[in-house]
Amino acid sequence: MEIIALYPGQGSQQRTMGLSFYESSAQVRALFGLASEIAKRDMHSLLAEGSDRDLTLYAQLAITLVNRSASLRLRELGWRFAAHSGFSLGELSAYAASGILDDETLFQIIVQRMTLMDEMSAKAHSRYGDLAMAAAIGVGYETIAEVLRGESIEELWPSNDNAPLQVVLSGTQAALERARRPLSLAGVRRLIPLAVSGPFHTPLMREATTPFALYLDSLPFKEPKEVVYSSTNAAVVQTSLQARANLASQLAQPVRWKETMHALNGLDIIFAEVGNGTVLSGLCKSNNTNKACMALGDEQAIERALKDTP
């Protein structure tokens, strides 16, 4: 079966995720071993019996490990990939699946990314106070941006353009509170608080982009072997140089998922969420795509998909 693979990002972590792939595949077990060695943390133990706190601390690594486990397992079972794209953190999984990154380099990048983002989040909290992230339901990205500009609300940005009527805001708690009334007047029906550890995909992360870019320059990147779209600009990644630039800039740039889904929807291939959860499957519907999106987060889901497909 041929699919467009969509890789989830932060927030998709869950206890026991990926363990069915571990049990079914020697290749996945080796991948767990590699990630554990690089992170200096037993990832199987973390996912099987770790605390919620530990899972949150290692969320980026755990999510990426499960994304890669899912894509490797699908290849083992003969699935083919027409294209890859990842939501925020998931972009790294897309780059690995398309051949730009080997798995050792992938996990090294994740560990460094975790460190830098934690440092920047701590700095932002120290400078600006409590941080916040919320999903605004009912209006689009440009409307949100116009409201924030018109009301001169600083330290709050539209960080994720998820769908025509779903935008994530990120910044300080104080700025979010100031924005509530004007956003409501502009048509926002609900403002849903999200668990957040930092002002991701906003200018408050900009200081991290240069050291991250320098770190990426020290690592081996390859030219893509399969089609991969960046959710930073909704464009096909043509070269390894573009991949490096995208990964560095995405820390402080909004996620353009609506535009990415629009670009991918032009391909006459079904979507599949390759990793834990159903967030991206839901966003397929929210973006009015003309095809279904399968959620392939465990062995059972893959088996069901094979049975249900003519």
C-alpha positions in Angstrom: 0.0 0.0 0.0 1.2 3.5 -0.8 0.7 6.4 1.6 1.6 10.0 2.4 3.1 9.7 5.8 2.3 12.4 8.4 4.5 12.4 11.6 3.0 13.9 14.8 4.8 16.3 17.1 4.8 17.2 20.8 1.7 16.5 22.7 1.3 13.0 21.1 3.3 11.3 23.9 1.5 8.5 25.8 2.6 5.6 28.0 3.2 2.3 26.2 3.2 3.9 22.8 5.4 2.1 20.3 5.8 -1.0 22.4 3.8 -3.2 20.0 6.4 -2.3 17.3 9.2 -3.2 19.8 7.6 -6.6 20.4 7.1 -7.3 16.7 10.4 -6.1 15.1 14.1 -6.8 15.7 14.8 -3.7 13.7 12.7 -1.6 16.0 14.3 -3.1 19.1 17.7 -2.1 17.7 16.3 1.4 17.1 15.2 1.6 20.8 18.7 0.5 21.8 20.3 3.3 19.7 18.0 6.0 21.1 18.6 4.7 24.7 22.4 4.8 24.2 22.4 8.4 22.8 19.9 9.7 25.4 21.6 7.7 28.2 18.1 6.7 29.2 16.4 3.3 28.8 13.6 4.2 26.4 11.8 0.9 26.6 11.6 1.2 30.4 10.5 4.9 30.1 7.6 4.0 27.8 6.6 0.8 29.6 6.7 2.0 33.2 8.1 5.6 33.4 6.4 8.4 35.3 4.3 11.1 33.6 7.0 13.5 34.6 9.8 11.5 32.9 7.7 11.0 29.8 7.2 14.8 29.6 10.9 15.4 30.1 11.8 13.0 27.3 8.7 13.7 25.1 10.6 14.8 22.0 12.8 11.8 22.1 10.0 9.4 22.8 7.7 10.8 20.1 10.5 10.7 17.5 11.4 7.1 18.5 7.8 6.0 18.0 7.4 7.8 14.7 10.5 6.2 13.4 9.5 2.8 14.8 6.2 3.1 13.0 7.8 4.1 9.6 10.4 1.3 9.9 7.7 -1.3 10.7 5.6 -0.2 7.8 8.6 -0.6 5.4 9.2 -4.0 6.8 5.6 -4.9 6.0 5.9 -3.7 2.4 4.2 -0.3 2.6 5.4 2.4 0.2 5.7 6.1 0.8 4.7 8.7 -1.8 5.7 11.6 0.4 6.6 12.5 4.0 5.8 15.5 6.2 6.0 16.2 9.9 4.2 18.5 12.3 6.7 20.7 14.1 9.0 18.1 15.9 7.6 15.5 13.5 9.6 17.2 10.7 12.7 15.5 12.0 11.0 12.1 11.6 10.0 13.0 8.0 13.6 13.9 7.2 14.9 10.6 8.6 12.2 8.6 6.7 13.1 10.4 3.5 16.8 9.6 3.8 18.1 13.0 4.8 19.1 11.9 8.3 20.4 8.5 9.6 19.0 7.4 12.9 22.1 8.2 14.9 22.1 11.7 13.7 18.4 12.0 14.2 18.6 11.2 17.9 21.6 13.4 18.4 19.7 16.3 17.0 16.7 15.6 19.2 18.8 15.6 22.4 20.4 18.9 21.4 17.0 20.3 20.4 15.6 19.3 23.8 18.4 21.0 25.6 18.2 24.3 23.7 14.5 24.5 23.9 14.5 23.9 27.6 17.1 26.6 28.1 15.2 29.1 26.0 11.9 28.3 27.8 13.6 28.9 31.2 15.0 32.2 29.9 11.6 33.3 28.6 9.9 32.4 31.9 12.6 34.4 33.8 12.2 37.5 31.6 8.4 37.5 31.0 6.7 35.5 33.7 4.3 32.6 33.1 4.1 31.3 29.6 1.0 30.1 27.8 -0.3 28.3 24.7 -3.9 28.0 23.6 -5.9 26.8 20.6 -8.2 29.5 19.1 -11.3 28.0 17.4 -13.5 29.8 15.0 -11.2 32.1 12.9 -8.2 31.8 10.7 -4.5 32.7 11.0 -4.6 36.1 9.3 -7.5 37.2 11.4 -5.7 36.3 14.6 -2.5 38.1 13.4 -4.5 41.2 12.5 -6.2 41.3 15.9 -2.9 41.0 17.7 -1.4 43.8 15.6 -4.4 46.0 15.8 -4.5 45.7 19.6 -0.7 46.1 19.9 -0.6 42.9 21.9 3.1 41.9 22.1 4.6 38.7 23.4 1.8 36.6 21.9 1.9 35.1 18.4 -0.1 32.7 16.1 2.4 29.8 16.3 0.5 27.0 14.5 -1.7 27.5 11.5 -3.4 24.1 11.9 -6.6 24.5 9.9 -8.9 27.2 8.4 -10.6 27.6 11.8 -8.0 26.4 14.2 -4.9 28.4 15.2 -2.6 27.9 18.2 -1.4 31.0 20.1 1.9 31.0 22.0 3.6 33.5 24.3 3.0 34.9 27.7 0.0 34.3 30.0 -0.4 38.0 30.5 -0.5 38.7 26.8 -3.0 35.9 26.3 -5.3 37.4 28.9 -5.2 40.8 27.2 -6.1 39.2 23.9 -9.2 37.2 25.1 -11.8 39.9 24.6 -10.6 41.3 21.2 -10.2 37.7 19.9 -13.8 36.9 21.0 -15.1 40.0 19.3 -13.2 38.9 16.1 -15.1 35.6 16.1 -13.0 33.2 18.3 -15.6 30.8 19.7 -13.3 29.0 22.1 -9.8 29.5 23.5 -8.6 26.2 24.8 -5.5 26.2 27.1 -2.8 23.7 26.1 -0.1 22.2 28.3 3.1 24.0 27.4 6.7 24.1 28.5 7.9 27.0 26.2 6.9 29.6 23.7 7.6 27.3 20.7 7.5 28.6 17.2 7.6 32.3 18.3 10.3 35.0 18.3 10.9 34.2 22.0 12.8 31.1 20.7 15.0 33.1 18.3 18.1 33.1 20.4 18.2 29.3 20.0 18.3 29.3 16.2 21.9 30.3 15.7 23.5 27.8 18.1 21.2 25.1 16.7 22.2 26.0 13.2 25.9 25.7 14.1 25.3 22.3 15.7 23.4 21.1 12.6 26.3 22.2 10.5 28.6 19.8 12.4 26.4 16.7 11.5 26.1 14.6 8.3 23.0 15.4 6.2 22.2 13.6 3.0 20.2 14.5 -0.1 16.5 13.3 0.2 15.8 10.0 -1.4 12.0 10.4 -1.2 9.7 13.4 -1.4 9.4 15.4 1.8 7.5 18.6 2.6 8.5 21.0 5.3 5.7 22.3 7.6 7.7 25.5 8.0 7.0 26.7 4.5 4.8 23.9 2.9 7.4 23.4 0.2 9.3 20.3 -1.0 12.7 20.0 0.6 15.0 19.7 -2.4 18.5 19.6 -0.7 20.2 18.9 2.5 21.1 22.6 2.8 17.4 23.4 2.8 16.8 20.7 5.4 19.4 22.3 7.8 17.9 25.7 7.3 14.4 24.6 8.0 15.3 22.8 11.2 17.0 25.8 12.6 14.4 28.4 11.6 11.4 26.3 12.6 12.2 26.9 16.3 11.1 30.5 16.0 8.8 30.2 12.9 5.1 29.2 12.9 4.0 25.8 11.8 2.2 26.2 8.4 0.2 22.9 8.6 -2.8 24.2 6.8 -0.7 25.2 3.8 1.2 21.9 4.0 -2.0 19.9 3.9 -3.2 21.9 0.9 0.0 21.1 -0.9 -0.1 17.4 -0.1 -3.8 17.1 -0.9 -2.8 17.6 -4.6 -1.2 14.2 -4.5 -3.7 11.4 -5.4 -2.6 9.2 -2.4 -4.2 8.6 0.9 -2.9 10.1 4.2 -1.6 8.1 7.1 -0.6 9.3 10.6 2.7 7.5 11.2 3.2 7.6 15.0 1.1 7.8 18.1 -2.3 9.4 18.3 -5.0 10.8 16.0 -4.3 14.6 16.1 -3.1 14.8 12.5 -5.9 12.5 11.3 -8.3 15.0 12.8 -6.6 17.9 11.1 -7.0 16.1 7.8 -10.8 16.5 8.3 -10.4 20.1 9.6 -8.5 21.0 6.5 -11.2 19.6 4.2 -8.9 17.2 2.5 -10.6 15.0 -0.1 -9.3 11.7 1.3 -9.2 9.8 4.6 -6.3 9.7 7.0 -5.5 6.4 8.6 -3.9 6.4 12.1 -1.1 3.8 12.1 0.2 4.1 15.7 0.5 0.4 16.6 0.5 -3.1 15.1 -3.2 -3.6 15.6 -4.0 -0.4 13.6 -1.7 -1.6 10.7 -3.4 -5.0 10.7 -6.9 -3.3 10.6 -5.8 -1.0 7.8 -4.6 -3.9 5.7 -7.9 -5.8 6.2 -10.1 -2.8 5.5 -8.3 -1.8 2.3 -9.5 -3.5 -0.9 
